[in-house]
Amino acid sequence: MCILRLSALGDVCNLVPSVRALQEAHPDIRITWVIGAAEYSLLKGLEGVDFVIYNKKTGFKGMRDLGRQLKQKQQGKPFDVLLHMQAALRASILSRFIPARRRIGFDKARAKDFQNWFVNEQIVANPQQHVGEGFLDFVRYLGVQPQSLQWNLPIPVEAEEEAATWQPEQHPYLVLSPCSSNRARNWRNWSTAGYAALVDYAYEHYGLRTLVTGGNSELEHQTFAELEQLASAPLVKAVGQTSLKALLCLIRDARLVVAPDSGPIHMAVAMQTPPLGLYATSNPKRTGPWLGREFVANRYPEAVKKFLGKEVEEIGWGQRVRDPAALDLITLDDVKERLDAIMAASPDCLKEQKERLDEN
């Protein structure tokens, strides 16, 4: 089997339970996963999976090279099945360089960017599902009924050692990843002043220090500098300085993760750490945390009403609100309330929630 899903960090996290379900049902299955470089660095070492990296910057040449690599790997034989799990035009073009007998894509409603032109089978329609459930729909289409949600992301010893350097005194802490990746007309980031006030609240009321993480962009470094000026509580700057494997360790050992609609929210779920997500321009029922959704500060319904003039039920599933002012609907009280709820809950609340879900 070949899986095609290049990006993004949160999405590949949400796809791992589908891989685990296939492996549980078919222990002898051979899985090749065509993936992006950053995403590979997060999932590297996933048992039973042979990763092949595609760099989108290489364009058609990279696609041809990947096709030759897979042909050699398969000794000229096609894969039995290709699960085309990324409904994007670039990924669909890339899929034509992957030899496979069965080419399975999303159902009509979820097959964006003409994905249906590039496959010969489509999964059964299952409207208004979380992204992770959408991936499990491929598994169900193949006749496998998932028995549980399993991640078990591998973490090497060197990542544990790297993570330990960021918390040498073992203070209780939260992980704050304030910035999502920049995308055209896709605003997700809350105000730096709001984050600073939350940092102080968490320290004053619960003794939580804040470890700030993120990529190495100018925006993320600037955001930290502003946070440092506005917040009174101590901050640890790990922005642009941790590997993704070490970040998994830091998230696992944190009391909670605070972030907008971005990868760290889904990494938190994978590590069973409560996710305090901030959602206003995207629907958390679709792209929010798979578990712990009750901890999300959710102003998406209000944003839809204010900026689109409609109720959530009247718009397309997962439609985004394309206005940066929507984030202003999230108040400091909203986020404090969600923080209080997390601190009142058991530290193992996500583990307990997953166990109940598995039983059902």
N, C-alpha and C positions, 0 to 999 in steps of 0.2 A: 504494500500500500504506500502511496505517496500523499502527503498532506501539503497543500499550498496555503500558507498563511505567513506573509512577510512581516506584518506589523499590526498593532503597536504593542508596547509593553503590557498594557492592561489586557489587550485582546489575547495575546499569547498565554498570559496567565489564566484567562478564562477558558482557553482551549485545552489546557493540560488535563482536566478531569475527563474529557472525551478520550484522550489518549489512554489514560488509565483504565477507563471502562472497556476499551477495545482490547487492551492487554489482559485484563482480567478474564474477559470472555474467550479470548483466543491467545493463550500463553505463547504459542509459536509464531505469532504474527511478526512480520518484518516491516517496520515503519521507517520511511524516509520522509523528512520534513524539510521543505524548502522555506527558508526563513531569512529575515534581515540580520545584519551583523550585530546591532545592539541587542536585539531580541535573543539572538543566539548566546550572547554573553550572560544573559539572565538565566537561560535554560540549559546551558552547557552541562553535560553529564547526565541528562535525563535518561534513565535506564531504558534500554530497548529501542532507542531512537537514534537513527543516523541522520545528522543534520547536514544540509547542503546550503551554503550561504549565497544569497544573491544580493548584490549591491546595485540599487536602482540607478546610481550615477553611471554605471557602465552601459546602460541603455541596451540596444539590440545586440551589440557585441557580447555583452555579458549574458544575454539570453541564449545566444548561440553557443557560447562556452559552457553554460550550464547544461544545455541540451546534450552536448558531446560528453560532458562529465557523467550525466545520468545514463546515457547510452552505454558508456564504457562500464559503469558500475553494474548495470543490469545485463551486461554481456549481450547487448543488442535486443533483449527481450523487453516488451512493455510491462509496466506495472499492471497488476490485476485491477487496481482501483486507484483513481485520483480523486481525493476529496478537495474540491476547489472551494476553499473556505474564506476567500477574500473577494468580495464583490467590488472590484475596482478595475478600471480598464487596463492599467499597466499589468496587474496580476493576471488578468484574462489573456492578454497577449503572451505573457510569459508561459501560461499554461499550455500553449500550443507547442512549446518546446519540450514538454514533458510527455513521453510516450505512455499511453495507458489505454486499456481496453474499455473500461468504464470511466466516464468522466462525470462526476456528480457535483452539482451546484445547488445554490439556494432555490427555493420556490419562487414563483413569479413575483410576489410582493417584495421579497428580500433580494432578488437578483438585480442589483443596481448596475448601472453602466453597461447594460447589454450582456450581462454575464451569461444569460441563457443561450446566446449565440455560440458560446465556447464550450458547452457541455452537451452530453447526450442523455443525461438523467437529471431530474430535480427532486429534492426532498419534499416531503409532504408539508403543505402550508400549515403553519402553527402561529397565528397572529398574536401580536402583543406579548412577545416573549423577551426575557432578558437575553443579552448577547450570549452568555454562557449556555443558556438553554437552547439557543439557536444552534450552537455547535453540537450539543447533545442530540439535536434532531437528526444530524448526519448519522450518528451512532444508531439511533433508533431505526432510521431508514434501512440500515444494514442488518436489522433484526436483533440488535443487542439492546437489552433493557438495563441501563446503568443501575447498579445496586447501591452506590454511594458516591459522594463527591470526594475525590482524592487528588491531592497535589503532590506532596512529598518531594518538594523541589530540592535537588542536591546542593549541598553547601560544603565546599572543600575546607580543609583545615586552615589554609592560608587566608580565607575569607573570615573565618572566626577570629584569627589573630589580628587581621586588619581592623575588624569591627571593635575589638577590645581596646584599641588605641584611642577610640573616640569617647569611651566611657570608663576611664581607668578607676574612678572613685565609686562606681556602681550606684550613682544617684538614680532614683526613679525619674523617668523622662518621657516626653512625647516627641515624636518625629513630626516636623512640619516641612512639607514640601509645597511652598506657596505658589509656584508657577507651573502652569501646564505648557505644553509645547505650543509654539506660535502656529496658528493656521488661519487662512484667509477667512475673515468675517466669522470667526468662531471663538467668541470671547468666553473665557471661563474663570479668569483670575479675580479674586476678591481684593479689597483694598488693603494696602500695607498697614494703614492705621488700625484697621480691624484686627488684622493678625497680631499686631503689637499689643493691643488691648487684651486679646485672648491669651497671649503668652504671659502677660502680667497676672491675669486672673488665675491661670493654671498654677502659677508659682505661689501666689498669695494664698489660695484656697486649698491646694492639694500638694504643694511642695514639689511640683513637677518642673524640672528644667526642660528646656527646649533645644533639641538638636535640629538645625535647619539644613536641609539637604536639597539637592537639585542638580541640574546639569551645569555646564561651564559657560553659559551664555552671558552676555553683557546684562541682559534684563535680570537674570537671577542674582548676579553679584550686586547689581544696583539695588535690588529688592532687599537683600540682606543688609546692605549699608544703611538703608532707610529704616529697617527693623531695629538695627542696633542703636540708631538715634532716638527712636520713638519708645522703645521698650525699656523698662527699668530692671526686669528680671534678667538673669544670666542667660546668654545664648552660646551655643556651640556651633561654629561655622564648619559644616562639612560640604558646602556647596561646591560642586565640581571636583570633589576630592575623594570620593568613594567609588569602588567598583560596585556593580549591581549585585554581585554575590554578597559583598560586605553589607550593602544596604538591606538585603534580605535579613541578615543577622540582626542589624540594628532595629528593623521593623519588628522582628520576632520578639525581641526583648523589651520593646517599648510598651508603655501602658496604653497608648493609642497612637493613631496616625491622623494628622489633619492635612487635608489637601483638597483642591478642586477636582473636577472630573478629569482624572489623569491616572497614569500607571500605578503610583504608590498606593492608591485606594485599593486596587485589585491585588497588589502584592501583599497588602495588609490582610486581606481575606485569605489568601493562600497560606499566610503564616499564622492565621487565627488570632489576629490582633484587631481590636475594635477600630473601625474606620469612620472618622468624622469627616464626611464628604460635604462639599459646598456646591449645591446645584441650583442654577437658575435658568441657564440657557439650554440645558439638555435634560432629558427625562430620566431621573434616577431609576425608574422602574425598568428602563432598558439598558442604560449604561452605568448605573450606580453599582455599589458593592453587591455582590451576589448574596452574601450573608451580612447581617448587621445593618440592613437598610433603615432600621428604626433610628439609627444614630446619625442619619443624614440631615443637614439643614437644607430643607427643600422649599424653594420659592418658585419652582418651575410653573405650577398652575397659575400663580399670580402673574408671572411674566408673560405667559401665553395670553392671559386675559388683557393685560395692560398693553402689550406691544403687538399682539395679533388680533385683538378684539374678539377672541373666541374662547370657548372652554376646551380643556384638554381633550375631551371626548370628540370634539368636532374637527380636530386636526389629524394629520398623518402620524402614525406611530413613530416616535423618535424624532419628530420634526424639531429643529433647533430654533431658538429665538435669536435673531441676528441683530442684537443691539447691546452694546457694552453696558448701557445703563441698567440692564436687567440685573446685573450683579449687585446693584445698590439696594435691591429689595431684600437681600440677606442682611439682617441686623445683628449687632453684637449680642443682643439678648437671645436671638435664635441659636447662635453658636455656643454661647454659655450654657444654654439649656441642654443642648446635646452633649456637651462636655460633662455636665452634672449627671446626665443619664448614664453615660459610660462609666463614670466613677462610682455610681451607685450600683452598677451591675457587677456581676462576678468577672474577674479577669479572664475566666475561661468561658465567657458567655458565647463566643463564636463557636468554640468547640462543642458546647452543649447544644447550640442551635443546629449545627451540622449533624450531630448524632440523632436529634429528633427528626430532621429531614430525611436522613438515611433510613430510619425506622419506618417512615411513612411511604 
